[in-house]
Amino acid sequence: MRRNNYEELGLKVQRVHQGLEQVRGIGTVNGLRVVVDAQGRLLSVTADEEDLILAAYQAALADKQPKVDEVMRELHADPRFEAVSTFTEANAARVEAERAVRHRRHEQDDDDYYEKRNRAGWFEN
């Protein structure tokens, strides 16, 4: 009985995780549209001046990188850090690959659903 309770909890956690992957927040102010994910990460910015915004963002990224590299130099020189970093990057790549597969399956399911509806004539007037 106890094992079933934990399995049920595990399934709930998986459903919530998958649901959170689909959450998008959209904010629009004075023609500027911003989309964020469930963790608040910026996914897109749309505006009349979006090319300028993206160019400024890229410039800011380029400006900060040498500063980050300088601060991290001592840590990167330590072989213990390199070993942990390699493990972490490999694990992150695996997780990202699994997320991409789930995303492609979701898109294919959507495509299949709408194709089925089209074939059945659900969209015809």
VOSEGU-426357 format. One record per atom (N, C-alpha, C, O): residue number from 1; atom name; x, y, z. Coordinates in pm, whole numbers, always signed. Atoms other than C-alpha are relative to their C-alpha. Layout:
<lomars>
NUM:CA:X:Y:Z
...
</lomars>
This chain:
<lomars>
1:N:+82:-119:+0
1:CA:+0:+0:+0
1:C:+87:+125:+0
1:O:+59:+220:-74
2:N:-87:-117:-8
2:CA:+277:+243:+90
2:C:+68:+27:-133
2:O:+81:+143:-174
3:N:-68:-19:+128
3:CA:+457:+183:-241
3:C:-93:+67:-100
3:O:-50:+155:-174
4:N:+96:-60:+93
4:CA:+142:+269:-438
4:C:-19:+148:+29
4:O:-35:+227:-64
5:N:+13:-141:-34
5:CA:+112:+596:-247
5:C:+116:+80:-56
5:O:+96:+190:-108
6:N:-116:-70:+54
6:CA:+466:+692:-345
6:C:+0:+3:-152
6:O:+40:+103:-212
7:N:+10:+1:+146
7:CA:+412:+584:-705
7:C:-101:+104:-47
7:O:-77:+175:-145
8:N:+103:-100:+34
8:CA:+96:+797:-715
8:C:+56:+141:+16
8:O:+32:+227:-69
9:N:-61:-130:-21
9:CA:+286:+1091:-570
9:C:+101:+30:-111
9:O:+107:+143:-161
10:N:-96:-18:+109
10:CA:+562:+1039:-829
10:C:-68:+38:-130
10:O:-19:+124:-203
11:N:+74:-33:+121
11:CA:+306:+1046:-1109
11:C:-54:+143:+6
11:O:-54:+215:-94
12:N:+48:-138:-16
12:CA:+157:+1367:-970
12:C:+113:+99:-24
12:O:+95:+201:-91
13:N:-115:-88:+19
13:CA:+503:+1524:-957
13:C:+34:+10:-148
13:O:+63:+119:-198
14:N:-29:-1:+144
14:CA:+564:+1423:-1320
14:C:-103:+84:-77
14:O:-67:+161:-166
15:N:+105:-77:+68
15:CA:+228:+1569:-1430
15:C:+18:+149:+25
15:O:+3:+230:-67
16:N:-22:-141:-32
16:CA:+300:+1894:-1249
16:C:+121:+53:-76
16:O:+116:+162:-132
17:N:-122:-42:+72
17:CA:+651:+1912:-1399
17:C:-32:+23:-148
17:O:+8:+124:-205
18:N:+36:-15:+141
18:CA:+512:+1856:-1749
18:C:-93:+120:-21
18:O:-80:+192:-119
19:N:+89:-116:+9
19:CA:+238:+2111:-1686
19:C:+76:+131:+10
19:O:+47:+225:-64
20:N:-80:-121:-15
20:CA:+490:+2369:-1569
20:C:+81:+31:-125
20:O:+104:+148:-157
21:N:-74:-22:+124
21:CA:+689:+2318:-1889
21:C:-85:+71:-105
21:O:-32:+137:-194
22:N:+89:-60:+99
22:CA:+384:+2437:-2082
22:C:-47:+140:+40
22:O:-101:+213:-43
23:N:+49:-129:-49
23:CA:+309:+2745:-1868
23:C:+75:+115:-68
23:O:+198:+113:-78
24:N:-56:-123:+57
24:CA:+366:+3080:-2038
24:C:-76:+118:+58
24:O:-199:+117:+66
25:N:+60:-126:-45
25:CA:+304:+3424:-1895
25:C:+24:+104:-108
25:O:+135:+115:-160
26:N:-11:-100:+105
26:CA:+235:+3703:-2141
26:C:-40:+135:+56
26:O:-148:+151:+113
27:N:+30:-136:-45
27:CA:+254:+4071:-2057
27:C:+15:+95:-117
27:O:+112:+88:-193
28:N:-4:-98:+107
28:CA:+176:+4354:-2296
28:C:-22:+138:+58
28:O:-121:+162:+127
29:N:+10:-139:-47
29:CA:+238:+4721:-2218
29:C:+47:+91:-112
29:O:+160:+79:-161
30:N:-35:-98:+103
30:CA:+234:+5002:-2474
30:C:+64:-63:-123
30:O:+163:-12:-175
31:N:-49:+65:+121
31:CA:+289:+4764:-2765
31:C:+120:-90:+19
31:O:+167:-151:-78
32:N:-112:+89:-30
32:CA:+573:+4574:-2596
32:C:-58:-128:+59
32:O:-128:-124:+160
33:N:+52:+130:-45
33:CA:+492:+4203:-2556
33:C:+116:-86:+47
33:O:+215:-104:-24
34:N:-104:+84:-60
34:CA:+700:+3980:-2326
34:C:-63:-134:+38
34:O:-174:-139:+91
35:N:+46:+134:-36
35:CA:+664:+3604:-2280
35:C:+105:-62:+92
35:O:+224:-59:+62
36:N:-88:+67:-95
36:CA:+811:+3419:-1980
36:C:-51:-141:+25
36:O:-168:-172:+1
37:N:+41:+134:-36
37:CA:+810:+3056:-1871
37:C:-36:-5:+149
37:O:-37:+99:+216
38:N:+44:+15:-139
38:CA:+700:+2917:-1532
38:C:+106:+45:+100
38:O:+73:+84:+212
39:N:-107:-42:-90
39:CA:+1041:+2999:-1381
39:C:+32:+149:-16
39:O:+121:+200:+51
40:N:-22:-142:+21
40:CA:+1022:+3358:-1504
40:C:+110:+30:-100
40:O:+151:+146:-113
41:N:-102:-24:+102
41:CA:+1284:+3311:-1777
41:C:-64:+67:-120
41:O:-172:+28:-164
42:N:+47:-73:+117
42:CA:+1241:+3549:-2067
42:C:+9:-89:-123
42:O:+116:-139:-156
43:N:+3:+84:+120
43:CA:+1134:+3355:-2376
43:C:-3:+83:-127
43:O:+60:+48:-226
44:N:+4:-84:+119
44:CA:+1052:+3633:-2619
44:C:-44:+141:+36
44:O:-112:+164:+136
45:N:+39:-140:-11
45:CA:+1012:+4006:-2658
45:C:-43:+42:-140
45:O:+31:+21:-237
46:N:+48:-47:+128
46:CA:+804:+4153:-2937
46:C:-40:+146:+15
46:O:-116:+182:+104
47:N:+31:-142:-3
47:CA:+785:+4524:-3008
47:C:+37:+60:-135
47:O:+106:-3:-215
48:N:-38:-68:+123
48:CA:+813:+4774:-3288
48:C:+152:+13:-7
48:O:+210:+5:-115
49:N:-145:-16:-5
49:CA:+1173:+4822:-3176
49:C:+70:-129:+41
49:O:+177:-125:+101
50:N:-57:+125:-50
50:CA:+1242:+4453:-3118
50:C:+142:-24:-51
50:O:+221:-84:+22
51:N:-138:+16:+48
51:CA:+1556:+4456:-3336
51:C:+97:+76:+89
51:O:+206:+27:+119
52:N:-85:-79:-89
52:CA:+1699:+4732:-3114
52:C:+13:-66:+136
52:O:+121:-70:+194
53:N:-1:+67:-130
53:CA:+1603:+4546:-2797
53:C:+93:-121:-5
53:O:+176:-139:+84
54:N:-83:+119:+11
54:CA:+1765:+4224:-2916
54:C:+147:+36:-20
54:O:+235:-31:+34
55:N:-138:-44:+20
55:CA:+2077:+4409:-3034
55:C:+60:+47:+133
55:O:+175:+16:+163
56:N:-49:-46:-130
56:CA:+2108:+4578:-2693
56:C:+22:-118:+94
56:O:+120:-119:+169
57:N:-15:+119:-82
57:CA:+2058:+4244:-2521
57:C:+128:-75:-37
57:O:+205:-114:+51
58:N:-121:+68:+45
58:CA:+2331:+4082:-2732
58:C:+125:+78:+41
58:O:+226:+19:+80
59:N:-114:-83:-42
59:CA:+2563:+4377:-2658
59:C:+25:-16:+149
59:O:+140:-23:+192
60:N:-15:+18:-145
60:CA:+2496:+4338:-2285
60:C:+62:-136:+31
60:O:+147:-146:+119
61:N:-58:+133:-21
61:CA:+2574:+3965:-2304
61:C:+149:+0:-34
61:O:+230:-55:+40
62:N:-140:-6:+41
62:CA:+2898:+4034:-2490
62:C:+83:+79:+102
62:O:+198:+44:+128
63:N:-71:-83:-97
63:CA:+2995:+4302:-2236
63:C:+25:-74:+132
63:O:+131:-60:+192
64:N:-14:+66:-131
64:CA:+2936:+4085:-1930
64:C:+90:-122:-4
64:O:+148:-158:+98
65:N:-72:+127:+6
65:CA:+3112:+3770:-2056
65:C:+146:+10:+45
65:O:+188:-73:+126
66:N:-138:-7:-49
66:CA:+3476:+3884:-2008
66:C:+6:+25:+150
66:O:+99:-19:+217
67:N:+3:-27:-144
67:CA:+3382:+4007:-1661
67:C:-29:-129:+77
67:O:+32:-154:+181
68:N:+31:+129:-62
68:CA:+3230:+3669:-1572
68:C:+122:-91:-8
68:O:+158:-157:+89
69:N:-118:+85:+18
69:CA:+3534:+3489:-1715
69:C:+110:+37:+99
69:O:+175:-51:+156
70:N:-103:-47:-94
70:CA:+3768:+3702:-1501
70:C:-32:-44:+143
70:O:+57:-91:+215
71:N:+40:+39:-135
71:CA:+3571:+3633:-1183
71:C:+13:-151:+19
71:O:+49:-197:+128
72:N:-1:+147:-9
72:CA:+3556:+3258:-1259
72:C:+138:-62:-22
72:O:+154:-182:+0
73:N:-130:+53:+40
73:CA:+3924:+3220:-1363
73:C:+62:-92:+107
73:O:+106:-202:+74
74:N:-62:+80:-107
74:CA:+4051:+3091:-1024
74:C:-70:-134:+15
74:O:-3:-237:+30
75:N:+76:+123:-17
75:CA:+3774:+2834:-995
75:C:+21:-94:-119
75:O:+37:-215:-101
76:N:-21:+83:+120
76:CA:+3817:+2711:-1354
76:C:+139:-64:-2
76:O:+157:-168:-65
77:N:-135:+55:-3
77:CA:+4188:+2652:-1288
77:C:+12:-121:+92
77:O:+109:-196:+82
78:N:-4:+113:-94
78:CA:+4108:+2397:-1014
78:C:-53:-126:-69
78:O:-166:-125:-118
79:N:+44:+122:+69
79:CA:+4091:+2039:-1158
79:C:-124:-63:+63
79:O:-201:-130:-6
80:N:+120:+55:-64
80:CA:+3826:+1940:-902
80:C:-125:+66:-57
80:O:-226:+0:-82
81:N:+113:-72:+58
81:CA:+3596:+2208:-1037
81:C:-27:-49:-142
81:O:-143:-67:-181
82:N:+15:+46:+140
82:CA:+3659:+2091:-1393
82:C:-73:-134:-4
82:O:-158:-154:-89
83:N:+65:+131:-4
83:CA:+3554:+1735:-1301
83:C:-149:+14:+32
83:O:-233:-48:-33
84:N:+140:-22:-37
84:CA:+3233:+1852:-1132
84:C:-74:+70:-114
84:O:-188:+35:-145
85:N:+60:-74:+110
85:CA:+3163:+2092:-1417
85:C:-32:-92:-118
85:O:-140:-81:-177
86:N:+21:+94:+110
86:CA:+3200:+1816:-1678
86:C:-120:-89:+30
86:O:-204:-111:-58
87:N:+113:+84:-39
87:CA:+2958:+1592:-1486
87:C:-130:+79:-9
87:O:-229:+29:-63
88:N:+120:-82:-1
88:CA:+2707:+1874:-1443
88:C:-45:+33:-142
88:O:-165:+26:-171
89:N:+35:-31:+138
89:CA:+2719:+1973:-1810
89:C:-58:-121:-72
89:O:-154:-109:-148
90:N:+51:+122:+63
90:CA:+2669:+1611:-1921
90:C:-141:-30:+48
90:O:-227:-68:-31
91:N:+132:+26:-55
91:CA:+2371:+1572:-1690
91:C:-100:+102:-55
91:O:-213:+66:-89
92:N:+88:-105:+53
92:CA:+2222:+1905:-1806
92:C:-34:-28:-146
92:O:-147:-5:-189
93:N:+24:+32:+141
93:CA:+2261:+1797:-2168
93:C:-101:-114:-13
93:O:-187:-112:-101
94:N:+95:+111:+1
94:CA:+2075:+1473:-2094
94:C:-140:+48:+30
94:O:-235:+11:-38
95:N:+130:-53:-39
95:CA:+1792:+1658:-1923
95:C:-59:+83:-113
95:O:-178:+72:-142
96:N:+46:-84:+110
96:CA:+1767:+1908:-2211
96:C:-44:-87:-119
96:O:-144:-57:-184
97:N:+38:+90:+110
97:CA:+1760:+1625:-2467
97:C:-134:-67:+29
97:O:-217:-80:-60
98:N:+128:+61:-38
98:CA:+1477:+1455:-2277
98:C:-114:+101:-15
98:O:-222:+65:-61
99:N:+102:-103:+12
99:CA:+1286:+1786:-2264
99:C:-33:+25:-147
99:O:-150:+44:-183
100:N:+22:-24:+143
100:CA:+1333:+1835:-2639
100:C:-83:-113:-61
100:O:-169:-88:-145
101:N:+77:+113:+51
101:CA:+1199:+1486:-2710
101:C:-146:+13:+43
101:O:-236:-8:-39
102:N:+137:-20:-47
102:CA:+891:+1554:-2494
102:C:-68:+112:-79
102:O:-185:+100:-115
103:N:+56:-113:+74
103:CA:+840:+1886:-2672
103:C:-38:-43:-142
103:O:-146:-9:-191
104:N:+30:+45:+136
104:CA:+862:+1723:-3017
104:C:-122:-93:+0
104:O:-204:-86:-91
105:N:+116:+89:-9
105:CA:+613:+1455:-2908
105:C:-128:+82:+17
105:O:-230:+52:-46
106:N:+117:-86:-22
106:CA:+374:+1726:-2785
106:C:-40:+69:-129
106:O:-159:+74:-163
107:N:+31:-65:+128
107:CA:+400:+1914:-3116
107:C:-59:-100:-98
107:O:-154:-68:-170
108:N:+52:+100:+91
108:CA:+345:+1592:-3310
108:C:-142:-39:+39
108:O:-227:-58:-48
109:N:+135:+30:-46
109:CA:+41:+1509:-3096
109:C:-97:+109:-44
109:O:-207:+79:-89
110:N:+83:-111:+45
110:CA:-99:+1856:-3172
110:C:-26:-10:-151
110:O:-140:+3:-196
111:N:+14:+12:+146
111:CA:-32:+1810:-3545
111:C:-95:-113:-35
111:O:-183:-97:-120
112:N:+86:+116:+27
112:CA:-196:+1466:-3542
112:C:-145:+31:+33
112:O:-235:-7:-41
113:N:+136:-34:-43
113:CA:-501:+1599:-3353
113:C:-68:+88:-105
113:O:-180:+60:-147
114:N:+62:-93:+95
114:CA:-562:+1886:-3595
114:C:-15:-63:-139
114:O:-111:-34:-210
115:N:+14:+70:+127
115:CA:-497:+1667:-3899
115:C:-122:-93:+4
115:O:-197:-102:-93
116:N:+116:+88:-16
116:CA:-754:+1419:-3767
116:C:-128:+81:-8
116:O:-224:+40:-72
117:N:+119:-86:+6
117:CA:-1002:+1703:-3715
117:C:-25:+48:-141
117:O:-140:+55:-185
118:N:+17:-45:+138
118:CA:-938:+1831:-4067
118:C:-57:-111:-87
118:O:-147:-87:-168
119:N:+49:+113:+80
119:CA:-991:+1486:-4218
119:C:-144:-31:+32
119:O:-220:-73:-55
120:N:+137:+30:-40
120:CA:-1312:+1444:-4021
120:C:-96:+113:-38
120:O:-218:+100:-23
121:N:+83:-112:+42
121:CA:-1437:+1780:-4150
121:C:-52:+86:+114
121:O:-152:+156:+98
122:N:+44:-77:-117
122:CA:-1466:+1939:-3805
122:C:+16:+150:-20
122:O:-52:+228:+46
123:N:-26:-142:+18
123:CA:-1336:+2272:-3935
123:C:-79:+59:-116
123:O:-74:+180:-140
124:N:+75:-49:+116
124:CA:-1563:+2296:-4238
124:C:-124:+74:+46
124:O:-183:+41:+149
125:N:+120:-79:-32
125:CA:-1848:+2550:-4237
125:C:-122:-66:-52
125:O:-233:-14:-35
</lomars>
